[in-house]
Amino acid sequence: MRKEAEAWLRISAEDLQSAEVLFERKLFRMACYHAQQSVEKILKALLADREVDFPKTHNLLDLNNAIKKLGYPALITDEDAVFLEQHLPRALSVRSRAFAFRSAS
């Protein structure tokens, strides 16, 4: 496996562990966010391992479609991708505001 793919998988495992801890603590929105991040990085790992260039994106549907174009079965259903993506924009918005606040200080 290529080093870039291995790096994506390592980070994906950390996101999955975070999602599991957050889920156990009933912090469901953030658990979904980290689950989405984990799936995103798994998809990117597969693309990187196959040396497929992919755009800088968080869109699971786009990444999953790129996987399907390689002839692999979908790794996630479209319905599950949409469910996970519903929580991403809100989380990214909060993160962006936090970084802007920190930079202004």
C-alpha positions in Angstrom: 0.0 0.0 0.0 1.2 3.5 -0.9 2.4 5.7 2.0 -0.2 8.4 1.2 -3.0 5.8 1.4 -1.6 4.5 4.7 -1.6 8.0 6.1 -5.2 8.5 5.1 -6.1 5.2 6.8 -4.3 6.1 10.1 -6.2 9.4 10.3 -9.4 7.6 9.4 -8.9 5.2 12.3 -8.5 8.2 14.7 -11.7 9.8 13.4 -13.5 6.5 13.9 -12.3 6.2 17.5 -13.4 9.7 18.1 -16.8 9.0 16.7 -17.2 5.9 18.9 -16.3 7.8 22.1 -18.6 10.7 21.1 -21.4 8.3 20.4 -21.0 6.6 23.8 -21.3 10.0 25.4 -24.5 10.7 23.4 -22.8 13.5 21.5 -24.5 12.3 18.3 -23.9 15.3 16.0 -20.2 15.3 16.5 -20.1 11.5 16.4 -21.7 11.8 12.9 -19.1 14.4 11.9 -16.2 12.2 12.9 -17.9 9.2 11.2 -18.2 11.2 8.0 -14.5 12.2 8.3 -13.5 8.6 8.7 -15.4 7.4 5.7 -14.1 10.3 3.6 -10.5 9.4 4.5 -11.1 5.7 3.7 -12.4 6.6 0.3 -9.4 9.0 -0.3 -7.1 6.2 0.8 -8.4 3.8 -1.8 -8.2 6.5 -4.5 -4.6 7.4 -3.4 -3.6 3.7 -3.4 -4.8 3.4 -7.0 -3.0 6.7 -7.9 -6.2 8.4 -8.8 -6.1 12.2 -8.5 -9.1 13.5 -6.6 -10.2 17.1 -5.9 -10.0 18.6 -2.5 -13.5 17.7 -1.4 -15.5 16.5 1.6 -18.3 15.2 -0.6 -18.8 11.5 0.0 -21.0 11.1 -3.0 -18.3 12.4 -5.3 -15.6 10.3 -3.7 -17.8 7.2 -3.8 -18.6 7.8 -7.4 -14.9 8.0 -8.2 -14.5 4.6 -6.5 -17.3 3.1 -8.6 -15.7 4.5 -11.8 -12.6 2.3 -10.9 -14.9 -0.7 -11.1 -15.2 -1.2 -7.3 -18.5 -1.6 -5.6 -19.8 1.4 -3.6 -18.2 1.5 -0.1 -21.2 3.5 1.3 -24.8 3.8 0.1 -25.8 7.2 -1.3 -28.4 7.4 1.5 -25.7 6.9 4.2 -23.5 9.5 2.5 -26.3 12.1 2.5 -27.1 11.4 6.1 -23.5 11.9 7.2 -23.1 14.9 5.0 -26.0 16.6 6.7 -23.8 17.2 9.8 -20.7 18.3 8.0 -21.6 21.9 6.9 -22.7 22.8 10.4 -19.5 21.4 12.0 -17.2 23.1 9.4 -19.0 26.4 10.0 -18.4 26.2 13.7 -14.8 25.2 13.2 -14.2 28.1 10.7 -15.7 30.6 13.2 -13.5 29.3 16.0 -10.4 29.6 13.9 -11.4 33.2 12.9 -12.0 34.1 16.5 -8.6 32.6 17.6 -6.8 34.4 14.7 -8.4 37.8 15.7 -7.3 37.4 19.3 
